[in-house]
Amino acid sequence: MAEISEFKGVRYNAGKVGYMQNVICPPYDVISPQEQQALYAKSKFNMVRLEYGLEQAGDNEGNNKYTRARDEFNLWLKEGVLMQDQVPNFYVHEHIFEVGSAIKKRLELFACVRLEPWENKVIFPHEFTIARAKADRLDLLKACSADFSPIFGLYEDPGGKINQLIVNRVKSKPAYSFQHGDSHRFWVANEPEFVQRVSHFLNPKSIYIADGHHRYETALAYRDYRRGFDPHGSGNESYNYVMMALVSFSDPGIVILPIHRLVRGIPAETLKKFKAELPDYFEIIEASTQTVSISNSALGSIKICGLEPGQVLCLSLRPGIKVNDFLKQKRSEAYGKLDVSVVQHILCEKLLGLPAGDSDNLAYTPSGESACRLVDEGQFQFTLLLNAIPAKTIKAVADANDRMPRKSTFFYPKLPSGLVMFRTDGQI
């Protein structure tokens, strides 16, 4: 099963950078151009300069955002802005945040996990990836030989043994604590008993990727790239591992938001046909935007907002209508029960005639309120609102050796980049 290990993490030197809240950043795939500029201005040591550097006029093979990240990383190490721990450690991150009116807390164990191809069924994916994003991450990894942000992994802990070990460990004073909208506390954990017991309980587990599919597949490609230069390696080289933040499926701080679809550019004739054919596939309850809560799952699993002004259509599949009936290649039962599968294959592909892959007609957001506002402002014709997917459903799809449509889940909040880094040179 999964092989878990401590590692000699690279961390910011608080004496050099000041406040940690000024140097962490979100993962690359949720940083907007505006936020990228703001993070650059926040600190000359902000992690965005490594994780997601700015492109510049005149960039070429010898001078680009990847080479600049490499040079910055090496300079920060040389000047003591970043320092590598001298002994291997696990690391623990406590993340306290708000969702609506609720306060949530998530406990994450940072560790290195030996890379395994998907077919070994040790590490399980639940979504598909696209080549463009992986090429970007691979160029950065080749240039810097370091992971700057962790992959988010889930594991089962039915007896709560691992969680209790972590809860007991975080009763001590953290290595650092700070506010960055949310509250963060971070511990370095290398006590022999803690390390031994966590490793003992975690090593028999499978790991399910929650967030970071592109980075995981990039790490696999990078491992194979490095093995090409080192065909007689021992297998304990650091490039055979990837940094993960591991969280129990039963952690109360796991929050998964749905990713809603925004639709634009549909011709009037297609839209008329779409409205006429909806009752053939769905039982429909009509309501007004004033009387229906976006998050109310009782009125149908999928909602369409904006087909008519002020109207919400609450949809439930008619008995006998199955997603697999619309697919050339049959998928698992777990896949067929997903609302996002219904949206992808019946609403988007069958009724709207959109292509199976990415489409310029679709945009995505985890915020239902934002989706409805953008429709009201006339930027989109209508929005398809979905319910959140429970963590157990993600596991069921992965266990069925299947994957969800892209843009199915949004784990909230995102893991910050910059708490600890992992160098892929040397040995574990």
Order of alpha helices (4+ residues) and beta strands (2+ residues): beta-beta-alpha-alpha-alpha-alpha-beta-beta-beta-beta-alpha-beta-beta-alpha-beta-beta-alpha-beta-alpha-beta-beta-beta-alpha-beta-beta-beta-alpha-alpha-beta-alpha-beta-alpha-beta-beta
